[in-house]
Amino acid sequence: MDFQVLKDSVYSSPAFVLDEIEITRVLDILAELRTQCGCKVLYSIKSLPFSAVMDMALPFVDGFSVSSLFEARLADEVLAGQGSIHLTTPGIRHDELDELSSLCSYISFNSLTQYQRYAEAAQTQTSIGLRVNPKLSFLQDERFDPCRQHSKLGVAIDDLSRSICLDQIQGLHIHNIFSATDFRPLIKTIDQLRQHFGVELAQLEWLNIGGGYLFGQIEDHRPFVELVNKLIHDFGVEVYIEPGKGVVGRAGYLVATVLDSFVSDGETIVILDTSVNHNPEVFEYQRQPELHEHDPDGQYTAILAGCTCLAGDVFGQYRFKEPLEVGDKVVFKNVGAYTLIKANRFNGYNLPDIYLSNALRVKKLKHYDYQNYRRQWVVD
Ligand SMILES: Cc1ncc(COP(=O)(O)O)c(C=O)c1O
């Protein structure tokens, strides 16, 4: 990405810019894996359910993975019959089951009780699976760990093998990692499955090994290819992956402009025309996003803060070669996933315009205006 171009006046501010070249680079890698080992690839739209990204993914994927009725409807609209929709969620509602079953060709129930309640009705239209909790934690922070103590995500592997014969279902779904940059967790997870179920796995039609792996940042895909080849060879199952962040994470930039700069208790505070509204995980997880202009050796420091009334609406302290001035632009990097989808208009600040950029052109794809805000808040 050319950062000078990002700061050009061609973009309004704040702007959320998607890098088409980076998205295509990752999709190419996924397509290559598809050919090398026959795995099936889904884009997990929860990370960024933006139709332009879904359209881009279409030629490279076998479908989309979704978590709700609205995601399923959107996936169906974009796919227009060109791929399958796979659902797993703890939140299936009775009144949505019919529509979900007709939209989703694969449903992985999250619990045995959900399975008992809905499988019979759903299975006439859809392939039925269970989400299994392999009871292997790889994450330090339990807020992200689907295998944490008292997990709400999936059936504990011991309970599953005790309660169900795999010939009663068509598939298993696992998702137990976040932002992994090697395949060791996957290898251990599959070992765990093999130990519990052994040859019974051959009774399954499919195994969905979830998202969580940053395929575009992993150099050596051979362990993945070997593992999938072996699963297919040993058990004759179809193997699905469903990355989200892996597809869009590094392809998103948030461009913002300095509105004000002043000193507070001896520290320079820089107010931007964006806020944690546009990247709520910064506040939720107290995580400092990467900033292109940050220079670890820079002699000027400043705390970059958002423009809302929330005292903790702060991105963090960064260092700069030159002090930031009102009107300067800054760029947050690697903010493609789980940002815009969680974005909000708290304090009445608008959402950023969304652009798609490649080597040849920049295209504005979306602009929100007062009417969008008004529709949300004025009584019907
Ligand atoms: C069931 C499931 N599949 C796929 C994903 C996508 O994961 P990621 O965006 O980390 O690749 C998630 C993320 O929470 C998930 O819960």
The ligand as an ORCA input file, in Angstrom:
! r2SCAN-3c Opt
* xyz 0 1
  C     -16.984    -20.530     14.390
  C     -16.036    -19.538     13.799
  N     -15.551    -19.747     12.570
  C     -14.704    -18.856     11.990
  C     -14.313    -17.707     12.641
  C     -13.386    -16.757     11.959
  O     -12.220    -16.657     12.668
  P     -11.049    -15.689     12.206
  O     -11.646    -14.402     11.798
  O     -10.196    -15.577     13.421
  O     -10.365    -16.399     11.069
  C     -14.788    -17.463     13.940
  C     -14.399    -16.251     14.680
  O     -14.777    -15.959     15.762
  C     -15.683    -18.399     14.534
  O     -16.186    -18.181     15.766
*
